[in-house]
Amino acid sequence: MHDPSIAALLLAASAAVLLLLGSAHLLLTFAGDRFHPRDPALTARLQEESPRISRQTTMWRAGLGFHASHSLGAMLFGLIYLYLALEPERFVMRSTPLLWLGFAYLLAMVLLARRYWFNVPFRGVALAAALYAAALLLR
């Protein structure tokens, strides 16, 4: 049997990666122009145009909201699983449903990152998934 504290530390490291990625994403969403289109005319159009679902927002504001909520989701996952991995009773290491739920989330993030994002978030979530998988194997 492997030392469960090693598995818990791997799980904590995985969660910390997601917390870091989500925090960086939130910062980049509201500070600077890293997520802005390269074409200023497109930015102007996005700030004017509303989606078909509602005229109460613009594509620009909706995009900011999607980026922020996406960031908060990654941060929440990171905070919860970091706490669960480090809490003294290590409950999460004995909870098969919680462990597999976390792993399923990370696999979904890897697939999304590979299909829709760029290299940095893909590598980050792939690292988090690999750390998490190692924790599952060692538990």
Backbone as CSV, one residue per row, in Angstrom:
resi,resn,N_x,N_y,N_z,CA_x,CA_y,CA_z,C_x,C_y,C_z
1,MET,0.850,-1.187,0.000,0.000,0.000,0.000,0.889,1.242,0.000
2,HIS,0.552,2.213,-0.815,1.323,3.447,-0.901,0.915,4.399,0.211
3,ASP,1.809,5.297,0.541,1.554,6.297,1.568,0.458,7.247,1.096
4,PRO,-0.674,7.301,1.803,-1.768,8.159,1.349,-1.433,9.645,1.403
5,SER,-0.446,10.025,2.202,-0.105,11.444,2.248,0.522,11.901,0.934
6,ILE,1.253,11.015,0.252,1.818,11.354,-1.061,0.676,11.590,-2.049
7,ALA,-0.316,10.717,-2.028,-1.471,10.874,-2.916,-2.199,12.178,-2.611
8,ALA,-2.355,12.487,-1.333,-3.037,13.728,-0.960,-2.241,14.941,-1.426
9,LEU,-0.927,14.880,-1.337,-0.095,15.994,-1.803,-0.170,16.154,-3.317
10,LEU,-0.235,15.050,-4.040,-0.410,15.122,-5.498,-1.765,15.737,-5.854
11,LEU,-2.794,15.335,-5.117,-4.124,15.904,-5.341,-4.112,17.403,-5.038
12,ALA,-3.442,17.785,-3.958,-3.334,19.207,-3.603,-2.586,19.979,-4.691
13,ALA,-1.528,19.389,-5.221,-0.769,20.048,-6.291,-1.637,20.232,-7.534
14,SER,-2.426,19.218,-7.859,-3.347,19.312,-8.992,-4.335,20.462,-8.792
15,ALA,-4.902,20.528,-7.599,-5.861,21.588,-7.296,-5.202,22.962,-7.337
16,ALA,-3.965,23.043,-6.858,-3.247,24.319,-6.863,-3.005,24.815,-8.290
17,VAL,-2.742,23.889,-9.206,-2.562,24.272,-10.612,-3.845,24.913,-11.143
18,LEU,-4.994,24.298,-10.848,-6.270,24.860,-11.318,-6.559,26.209,-10.666
19,LEU,-6.257,26.319,-9.385,-6.445,27.593,-8.681,-5.575,28.673,-9.310
20,LEU,-4.343,28.352,-9.618,-3.442,29.308,-10.247,-3.929,29.689,-11.647
21,LEU,-4.314,28.703,-12.441,-4.809,29.000,-13.794,-6.071,29.860,-13.751
22,GLY,-7.006,29.506,-12.875,-8.240,30.284,-12.772,-7.977,31.705,-12.306
23,SER,-7.082,31.864,-11.354,-6.748,33.202,-10.846,-6.076,34.048,-11.925
24,ALA,-5.141,33.452,-12.652,-4.470,34.168,-13.740,-5.470,34.556,-14.823
25,HIS,-6.386,33.657,-15.124,-7.396,33.937,-16.143,-8.290,35.095,-15.724
26,LEU,-8.695,35.115,-14.456,-9.533,36.215,-13.965,-8.775,37.537,-14.037
27,LEU,-7.522,37.526,-13.615,-6.703,38.740,-13.679,-6.566,39.228,-15.114
28,LEU,-6.262,38.317,-16.040,-6.096,38.718,-17.444,-7.415,39.159,-18.083
29,THR,-8.530,38.683,-17.550,-9.827,39.090,-18.091,-10.079,40.578,-17.846
30,PHE,-9.700,41.049,-16.665,-10.047,42.425,-16.293,-8.854,43.378,-16.259
31,ALA,-7.647,42.875,-16.337,-6.463,43.739,-16.317,-5.722,43.580,-17.637
32,GLY,-5.677,44.620,-18.391,-4.962,44.565,-19.663,-5.851,44.156,-20.816
33,ASP,-5.205,43.798,-21.905,-5.946,43.521,-23.134,-5.604,42.156,-23.735
34,ARG,-5.127,41.232,-22.918,-4.679,39.938,-23.420,-5.793,39.133,-24.100
35,PHE,-7.037,39.312,-23.657,-8.149,38.585,-24.266,-8.917,39.439,-25.278
36,HIS,-8.419,40.614,-25.584,-9.071,41.470,-26.578,-8.699,41.002,-27.983
37,PRO,-9.591,41.208,-28.943,-9.220,40.914,-30.335,-8.051,41.796,-30.779
38,ARG,-7.272,41.317,-31.717,-6.150,42.111,-32.237,-6.659,43.297,-33.063
39,ASP,-7.844,43.167,-33.613,-8.434,44.202,-34.460,-9.315,45.125,-33.604
40,PRO,-8.923,46.386,-33.406,-9.726,47.312,-32.590,-11.145,47.524,-33.136
41,ALA,-11.305,47.403,-34.436,-12.641,47.560,-35.018,-13.554,46.418,-34.571
42,LEU,-13.003,45.228,-34.432,-13.806,44.101,-33.954,-14.213,44.321,-32.501
43,THR,-13.298,44.834,-31.693,-13.629,45.147,-30.295,-14.806,46.120,-30.245
44,ALA,-14.748,47.150,-31.064,-15.827,48.138,-31.102,-17.152,47.482,-31.499
45,ARG,-17.122,46.605,-32.480,-18.352,45.917,-32.917,-18.902,45.019,-31.811
46,LEU,-18.021,44.296,-31.134,-18.458,43.423,-30.040,-19.094,44.230,-28.907
47,GLN,-18.612,45.453,-28.698,-19.163,46.311,-27.653,-20.506,46.915,-28.051
48,GLU,-20.832,46.864,-29.327,-22.102,47.402,-29.828,-23.171,46.335,-30.036
49,GLU,-22.765,45.157,-30.434,-23.700,44.121,-30.881,-24.180,43.249,-29.726
50,SER,-25.487,42.952,-29.744,-26.051,42.060,-28.721,-26.296,40.678,-29.323
51,PRO,-26.293,39.657,-28.477,-26.609,38.317,-28.980,-28.108,38.193,-29.260
52,ARG,-28.481,37.215,-30.030,-29.892,37.013,-30.367,-30.751,36.720,-29.144
53,ILE,-30.161,36.133,-28.108,-30.942,35.720,-26.942,-31.469,36.906,-26.137
54,SER,-30.750,38.052,-26.166,-31.189,39.211,-25.379,-30.463,40.472,-25.826
55,ARG,-31.182,41.570,-25.810,-30.574,42.870,-26.096,-30.091,43.548,-24.811
56,GLN,-30.192,42.844,-23.689,-29.802,43.430,-22.409,-28.294,43.407,-22.181
57,THR,-27.565,42.808,-23.078,-26.110,42.778,-22.966,-25.511,42.913,-24.353
58,THR,-24.212,42.979,-24.404,-23.498,42.991,-25.681,-22.622,41.737,-25.738
59,MET,-22.138,41.438,-26.910,-21.237,40.295,-27.046,-19.988,40.514,-26.194
60,TRP,-19.555,41.769,-26.087,-18.378,42.090,-25.291,-18.623,41.817,-23.811
61,ARG,-19.717,42.337,-23.282,-20.032,42.140,-21.865,-20.295,40.664,-21.565
62,ALA,-20.973,39.977,-22.473,-21.214,38.544,-22.282,-19.887,37.785,-22.253
63,GLY,-18.978,38.151,-23.147,-17.668,37.507,-23.173,-16.900,37.712,-21.876
64,LEU,-16.934,38.941,-21.358,-16.278,39.197,-20.066,-16.900,38.349,-18.965
65,GLY,-18.225,38.265,-18.968,-18.910,37.452,-17.967,-18.570,35.974,-18.094
66,PHE,-18.483,35.474,-19.319,-18.125,34.068,-19.522,-16.690,33.806,-19.049
67,HIS,-15.779,34.714,-19.394,-14.397,34.563,-18.929,-14.339,34.564,-17.403
68,ALA,-15.036,35.502,-16.782,-15.001,35.606,-15.317,-15.622,34.372,-14.663
69,SER,-16.770,33.912,-15.156,-17.407,32.751,-14.531,-16.577,31.488,-14.753
70,HIS,-15.935,31.382,-15.901,-15.038,30.267,-16.179,-13.874,30.284,-15.175
71,SER,-13.322,31.459,-14.945,-12.231,31.604,-13.980,-12.681,31.203,-12.582
72,LEU,-13.847,31.688,-12.189,-14.353,31.388,-10.849,-14.595,29.888,-10.667
73,GLY,-15.047,29.215,-11.719,-15.255,27.772,-11.640,-13.943,27.032,-11.402
74,ALA,-12.902,27.409,-12.136,-11.594,26.779,-11.937,-11.054,27.096,-10.548
75,MET,-11.234,28.330,-10.105,-10.765,28.718,-8.775,-11.526,27.955,-7.682
76,LEU,-12.834,27.806,-7.859,-13.631,27.075,-6.869,-13.190,25.621,-6.795
77,PHE,-13.008,24.992,-7.948,-12.501,23.617,-7.960,-11.174,23.554,-7.216
78,GLY,-10.266,24.455,-7.557,-8.953,24.466,-6.926,-9.033,24.641,-5.418
79,LEU,-9.831,25.592,-4.977,-9.952,25.841,-3.529,-10.568,24.655,-2.796
80,ILE,-11.638,24.104,-3.345,-12.327,22.993,-2.668,-11.437,21.757,-2.609
81,TYR,-10.848,21.376,-3.732,-10.033,20.165,-3.735,-8.705,20.370,-2.993
82,LEU,-8.185,21.580,-2.986,-6.995,21.857,-2.191,-7.315,21.687,-0.704
83,TYR,-8.423,22.256,-0.290,-8.851,22.092,1.102,-9.082,20.615,1.439
84,LEU,-9.836,19.925,0.578,-10.143,18.514,0.849,-8.889,17.648,0.900
85,ALA,-7.919,17.950,0.051,-6.691,17.150,0.034,-5.843,17.389,1.278
86,LEU,-5.922,18.588,1.845,-5.055,18.937,2.974,-5.729,18.860,4.336
87,GLU,-7.051,18.704,4.357,-7.714,18.637,5.669,-7.255,17.369,6.386
88,PRO,-7.143,17.433,7.708,-6.484,16.357,8.469,-7.070,14.959,8.281
89,GLU,-8.358,14.839,8.094,-8.964,13.508,7.977,-8.805,12.900,6.583
90,ARG,-8.394,13.715,5.606,-8.213,13.250,4.228,-9.462,12.519,3.708
91,PHE,-10.608,13.074,4.051,-11.888,12.473,3.648,-11.936,12.201,2.148
92,VAL,-11.467,13.148,1.361,-11.575,13.004,-0.091,-10.834,11.766,-0.595
93,MET,-9.766,11.390,0.081,-8.995,10.232,-0.369,-9.755,8.924,-0.144
94,ARG,-10.799,8.966,0.674,-11.626,7.777,0.914,-12.970,7.869,0.199
95,SER,-13.205,8.964,-0.505,-14.497,9.171,-1.171,-14.362,8.925,-2.675
96,THR,-14.703,7.733,-3.094,-14.603,7.391,-4.517,-15.421,8.344,-5.395
97,PRO,-16.668,8.672,-5.021,-17.418,9.596,-5.883,-16.753,10.972,-6.022
98,LEU,-16.256,11.539,-4.939,-15.599,12.850,-5.025,-14.315,12.777,-5.844
99,LEU,-13.567,11.716,-5.671,-12.335,11.570,-6.445,-12.625,11.468,-7.937
100,TRP,-13.594,10.652,-8.304,-13.895,10.481,-9.727,-14.595,11.707,-10.315
101,LEU,-15.367,12.415,-9.509,-15.980,13.658,-9.976,-14.903,14.681,-10.321
102,GLY,-13.929,14.817,-9.444,-12.824,15.739,-9.709,-12.044,15.349,-10.954
103,PHE,-11.793,14.064,-11.110,-11.051,13.597,-12.274,-11.848,13.817,-13.558
104,ALA,-13.138,13.572,-13.510,-13.992,13.810,-14.684,-13.972,15.286,-15.079
105,TYR,-14.017,16.166,-14.088,-13.943,17.610,-14.361,-12.631,17.937,-15.068
106,LEU,-11.525,17.416,-14.544,-10.229,17.712,-15.147,-10.124,17.152,-16.562
107,LEU,-10.641,15.953,-16.791,-10.606,15.388,-18.143,-11.433,16.238,-19.109
108,ALA,-12.586,16.706,-18.652,-13.399,17.590,-19.492,-12.638,18.879,-19.810
109,MET,-11.937,19.420,-18.822,-11.146,20.634,-19.046,-10.011,20.377,-20.043
110,VAL,-9.380,19.213,-19.949,-8.314,18.867,-20.900,-8.880,18.813,-22.319
111,LEU,-10.026,18.167,-22.482,-10.639,18.075,-23.813,-11.020,19.449,-24.352
112,LEU,-11.606,20.284,-23.505,-11.961,21.644,-23.928,-10.718,22.446,-24.287
113,ALA,-9.703,22.340,-23.452,-8.471,23.088,-23.697,-7.821,22.662,-25.011
114,ARG,-7.818,21.376,-25.268,-7.210,20.866,-26.501,-7.984,21.334,-27.731
115,ARG,-9.295,21.324,-27.619,-10.148,21.638,-28.781,-10.313,23.139,-29.024
116,TYR,-10.431,23.931,-27.935,-10.853,25.318,-28.107,-9.857,26.375,-27.637
117,TRP,-8.882,26.011,-26.827,-8.016,27.032,-26.247,-6.646,27.009,-26.890
118,PHE,-5.646,27.421,-26.164,-4.288,27.469,-26.705,-3.354,26.685,-25.789
119,ASN,-2.064,26.653,-26.089,-1.125,25.742,-25.429,-0.991,25.915,-23.919
120,VAL,-0.922,27.135,-23.422,-0.680,27.335,-21.988,-1.788,26.705,-21.135
121,PRO,-3.061,27.022,-21.370,-4.076,26.370,-20.539,-4.156,24.865,-20.788
122,PHE,-3.916,24.426,-22.014,-3.929,22.989,-22.274,-2.850,22.290,-21.457
123,ARG,-1.649,22.814,-21.488,-0.559,22.194,-20.725,-0.838,22.252,-19.227
124,GLY,-1.417,23.366,-18.774,-1.726,23.494,-17.353,-2.760,22.491,-16.880
125,VAL,-3.855,22.359,-17.615,-4.882,21.403,-17.171,-4.424,19.965,-17.403
126,ALA,-3.586,19.736,-18.412,-3.029,18.393,-18.606,-2.114,18.029,-17.435
127,LEU,-1.325,18.985,-16.962,-0.483,18.755,-15.788,-1.348,18.460,-14.564
128,ALA,-2.391,19.260,-14.374,-3.289,19.037,-13.235,-3.924,17.653,-13.311
129,ALA,-4.349,17.246,-14.500,-4.968,15.923,-14.669,-3.951,14.813,-14.409
130,ALA,-2.725,15.002,-14.851,-1.687,13.989,-14.627,-1.371,13.849,-13.139
131,LEU,-1.255,14.969,-12.429,-1.025,14.929,-10.981,-2.181,14.230,-10.278
132,TYR,-3.383,14.549,-10.709,-4.592,13.956,-10.116,-4.627,12.457,-10.379
133,ALA,-4.303,12.052,-11.620,-4.284,10.628,-11.969,-3.245,9.882,-11.119
134,ALA,-2.093,10.518,-10.905,-1.063,9.901,-10.056,-1.593,9.737,-8.618
135,ALA,-2.334,10.738,-8.150,-2.928,10.631,-6.804,-3.912,9.466,-6.739
136,LEU,-4.699,9.297,-7.793,-5.650,8.174,-7.824,-4.915,6.835,-7.807
137,LEU,-3.834,6.739,-8.554,-3.075,5.491,-8.619,-2.393,5.170,-7.284
138,LEU,-1.955,6.188,-6.577,-1.244,5.973,-5.318,-2.168,5.803,-4.105
139,ARG,-3.405,6.166,-4.255,-4.307,6.117,-3.095,-4.580,4.735,-2.726
